[in-house]
């Protein structure tokens, strides 16, 4: 059972002689709701919240995510390095992005060769 209490303070009318009286609204809703919650025992196993199949990422996708996260951290550090001039930072960021792309290509190539 869901209980929602909404309080609203509103003025009535426009002329003088009216007094302020706050109003409280209580709305009660009752619903089953089972089958819609993704972790419900009634929800089909292996399906996401939007009723689409959930697929575990492959080993290759996990490796690529790790590489991207690692280089994202390195790029952030290079962007915020005050010891470098602006042009040196841009060169460092460009170099890190190139390394990241090359590492992803190498990982994909090695993954497909091993299988």
C-alpha positions in Angstrom: 0.0 0.0 0.0 1.3 3.4 -0.9 0.5 6.5 1.0 1.2 9.9 -0.4 0.6 13.0 1.5 0.7 16.3 -0.3 0.2 19.6 1.5 -0.6 22.7 -0.4 -1.2 26.1 1.0 -3.4 28.2 -1.3 -5.2 31.5 -0.9 -8.9 31.5 -1.7 -10.5 34.4 -3.6 -9.1 37.8 -4.0 -10.9 40.3 -1.8 -10.5 41.3 1.8 -12.2 39.5 4.6 -10.9 36.1 3.4 -8.7 34.2 5.7 -5.9 31.8 4.9 -6.7 28.1 5.3 -4.1 25.5 4.4 -5.4 22.3 2.8 -3.8 18.9 3.2 -4.5 16.2 0.5 -4.2 12.6 1.2 -4.0 10.2 -1.7 -4.0 6.4 -1.1 -3.1 4.0 -3.8 -3.2 0.2 -3.7 -1.5 -1.9 -6.3 -0.1 -5.4 -6.7 3.0 -4.3 -8.6 4.5 -7.8 -8.7 6.0 -8.8 -12.0 7.1 -5.3 -12.8 10.1 -5.1 -10.4 13.2 -6.5 -12.0 14.2 -8.4 -8.9 10.8 -9.8 -8.2 10.5 -13.6 -7.9 7.6 -13.3 -10.5 9.8 -11.5 -13.0 11.3 -13.7 -15.7 14.9 -14.5 -15.1 17.4 -13.2 -17.6 15.3 -10.2 -18.6 16.1 -6.6 -17.9 13.8 -3.9 -16.6 12.6 -3.0 -20.1 11.8 -6.7 -20.8 14.7 -7.2 -23.1 17.1 -10.1 -22.7 20.2 -9.4 -20.6 23.4 -10.5 -22.2 26.7 -10.7 -20.2 29.5 -8.8 -21.9 32.1 -10.9 -23.6 35.7 -11.1 -22.4 36.7 -8.8 -25.3 34.2 -6.2 -24.3 35.4 -6.3 -20.7 39.0 -5.9 -21.7 38.1 -3.0 -23.9 36.1 -1.4 -21.1 39.2 -1.7 -18.8 41.5 -0.1 -21.4 39.1 2.8 -21.9 38.7 3.3 -18.2 42.5 3.3 -17.7 43.1 5.7 -20.5 40.2 7.9 -19.4 42.0 8.3 -16.1 45.3 9.1 -17.8 43.8 11.6 -20.1 42.0 13.4 -17.2 45.4 13.5 -15.3 47.1 15.0 -18.4 44.3 17.6 -18.8 44.7 18.8 -15.2 48.5 18.7 -15.1 49.6 22.3 -14.4 53.3 21.5 -14.9 52.7 21.3 -18.7 52.0 24.2 -21.1 48.8 24.2 -23.0 50.4 22.9 -26.2 52.2 20.2 -24.3 48.9 19.1 -22.7 47.2 18.9 -26.1 50.1 16.8 -27.5 50.0 14.5 -24.4 46.2 14.0 -24.7 46.5 13.3 -28.4 49.3 10.8 -27.8 47.2 9.1 -25.1 44.2 8.9 -27.3 46.3 7.3 -30.1 47.8 4.8 -27.6 44.3 3.9 -26.4 43.0 3.3 -29.9 46.0 1.2 -30.7 45.7 -0.8 -27.5 42.0 -1.5 -28.4 42.9 -2.6 -31.9 45.7 -4.8 -30.6 43.4 -6.4 -28.0 40.7 -7.1 -30.6 43.3 -8.6 -33.0 44.8 -10.8 -30.3 41.4 -11.8 -29.0 40.2 -13.0 -32.4 43.5 -14.8 -33.2 43.3 -16.8 -30.0 39.7 -18.1 -30.8 
